[in-house]
Amino acid sequence: MSYVPIVVPPQAEPSRQTRELADLLGRVVQEYEKAHPTVTGPEVSEALQLAKRASTKAAGNELMAIKLALVGGLTLMGGLGVLYFMQRGGDFSIANTQVMVAVVALGLAGAFVAMLKRRE
């Protein structure tokens, strides 16, 4: 039987801004609980989740604008590719078509990677 050591990496210390926001949220929740003693823990958790979703809606709109810009750019690339090949005599041989498909696929892959990186 082999021995596999399990090493748990140390967790990074939260940033100063994270601690300040946590303190502020804690004070607000405490004040609300004092004013409304019947509030329950699950209600507080749900309220915090709703607040988090409301604060990230603007980021979602920004992400949609980025997606639309990427789709527009890819459409423009495809259109320019068609124009280029039409000016070269309209030779839509299989090789030319494969090149255009490869360029669009690379553009889509780059857009996908950019969106994944942005979500992190």
Contacts in CASP RR format, 6 or more apart in sequence:
PFRMAT RR
TARGET T0000
AUTHOR 0000-0000-0000
METHOD contacts of the structure
MODEL  1
MSYVPIVVPPQAEPSRQTRELADLLGRVVQEYEKAHPTVTGPEVSEALQL
AKRASTKAAGNELMAIKLALVGGLTLMGGLGVLYFMQRGGDFSIANTQVM
VAVVALGLAGAFVAMLKRRE
14 22 0 8 1.000
25 48 0 8 1.000
29 44 0 8 1.000
29 48 0 8 1.000
32 39 0 8 1.000
32 44 0 8 1.000
33 39 0 8 1.000
33 44 0 8 1.000
63 115 0 8 1.000
63 118 0 8 1.000
66 114 0 8 1.000
66 115 0 8 1.000
66 118 0 8 1.000
67 111 0 8 1.000
67 115 0 8 1.000
70 111 0 8 1.000
70 114 0 8 1.000
74 104 0 8 1.000
74 107 0 8 1.000
74 108 0 8 1.000
74 111 0 8 1.000
77 103 0 8 1.000
77 104 0 8 1.000
77 107 0 8 1.000
78 100 0 8 1.000
78 103 0 8 1.000
78 104 0 8 1.000
81 100 0 8 1.000
81 103 0 8 1.000
82 100 0 8 1.000
85 91 0 8 1.000
85 92 0 8 1.000
85 96 0 8 1.000
85 100 0 8 1.000
END
